[in-house]
Amino acid sequence: LKRNTEEMDGVVTALNGGYVKPCPGGDLLRDGTSVLPTGRNIHALDPYRMPSEGAWARGQRAAEEILRQHQESNNGAFPETIAVTLWGLDTIKTRGEAIAIVLALVGARPVKEGTGRTVNFELVPLEELGRPRVDVLASLSGIFRDSFANVVDLLDDMFERASIAEESPDMNFIKKHCLDLEAAGTERPAARLFSNPPGDYGSMVNEVVGNGDWDETESLGEIWRGRNTYAYGRSEGGGGVRSGTARPEVLDKLLSTTERVVQEIDSVEYGLTDIQEYYSNTGALKKAAENRKQLDPATGAKKKVAVSIIEAFGGSDDKVPVKDVEDVLRMEYRSKFLNPKWRDAMLEQGSGGAYEVSQRMTAMVGWAATAEVDNFVFDQAAERYALDEEVAKRLQKNNPEAFKNVVRRLLEANGRGMWSTDDETIEKLRQLYSDADDLVEQVASSFG
């Protein structure tokens, strides 16, 4: 810390065209003294050192809490499969916290060499683990797949070893599911790392929701599934990111046994309701798993798949909070989108602010299709943004197309059965949409 004068030295050296020594950037408390001294040429992280000590500690606590909550709501039973999303940016920001969650659920730990680099993910003996190994469907973003090939290979190797471990299938759900797949003649049943085809990115669910070009909510899950059938790892097509192998049968098996999805939020600025990627990946993954559930004789409906949300910026040394997605959505809508102060701040931002409101309305429909959005959220959204005459005029003035989309999404939500309201409200919205459509056409023709 006393060497902070090296910051100025580094600037002068760089301006003179000299060599500035590299170092990892990050937070002193989370990432340790490796980020010191300052004044060097920082890079995001060393992928061969993930998970970091801090990420490993938090990941273990998060996994313990996920399992505790699941048992509490399922008469003490452990989940057979949990789907964990592995995204590039949150991996960089947390130094691999989601990777640590995967390891802890499976019952494995990182093994580091003398330099601090991770060389293996070692299986913890069942006697030490004290519970069954939980199977994990790892859903990789394209950026994670391409940026962390070393981690992908290590995870793939770990799942392969777990699948053939000399353990009872009742205490090793990875082995249990692999035996089922082998009996069905499925190739490479230990594949667990799934993503888009090589060189491709995104689930495309947000594109479909944005266009409104979908029928049943189940179709959104199938779009996600169709875009994520490729398995990756050292045992796939040459290894790493060089190529993947389509393994839809393995993916379907894992989806059918998935009882919970885990998603990390890495930013205090953007949450589940702010960007399209959360519902189009996490929400659609949830729906894909639910599509493969058997009907519950008691309810006549398919069993719901839970979603656990972990805020990477929350918690303490002793506990990492794990929240249900419905609670997080409710909190985010109340504190931001339905908050008059947030709305007024967006109105002050002109066209860009109106666009942000519009995007969140589209995302709200996406969440309602893949999870659950309370009726009061749509009620208050209509009151705040469409039925308030002054607000409606300002939105329409700032961005006619954005206001039109706000009204369109409310009507769409009602038409799809996501939102229940009275006929008078719907009639007002239809009139607003007609007027908004006319204004958009007038604006367009004025530039024609």
Secondary structure as UniProt FT lines:
FT   TURN            2..5
FT   HELIX           6..15
FT   TURN            16..17
FT   STRAND          22..24
FT   HELIX           28..31
FT   HELIX           32..35
FT   STRAND          41..43
FT   HELIX           47..49
FT   HELIX           53..73
FT   TURN            74..76
FT   STRAND          81..86
FT   HELIX           88..94
FT   HELIX           97..106
FT   STRAND          108..112
FT   TURN            114..115
FT   STRAND          118..123
FT   HELIX           126..129
FT   STRAND          135..140
FT   HELIX           142..147
FT   HELIX           149..163
FT   HELIX           169..171
FT   HELIX           173..183
FT   TURN            184..185
FT   TURN            189..190
FT   STRAND          193..195
FT   TURN            198..199
FT   HELIX           205..211
FT   HELIX           218..227
FT   STRAND          230..231
FT   TURN            234..235
FT   TURN            237..238
FT   TURN            240..241
FT   STRAND          245..246
FT   HELIX           248..257
FT   STRAND          258..265
FT   TURN            272..274
FT   HELIX           276..278
FT   HELIX           279..283
FT   HELIX           284..291
FT   TURN            297..299
FT   STRAND          306..311
FT   TURN            312..313
FT   STRAND          322..324
FT   HELIX           325..332
FT   HELIX           333..337
FT   HELIX           340..348
FT   TURN            349..350
FT   HELIX           351..370
FT   HELIX           375..381
FT   HELIX           382..386
FT   HELIX           389..398
FT   HELIX           400..415
FT   TURN            416..417
FT   HELIX           423..446
//
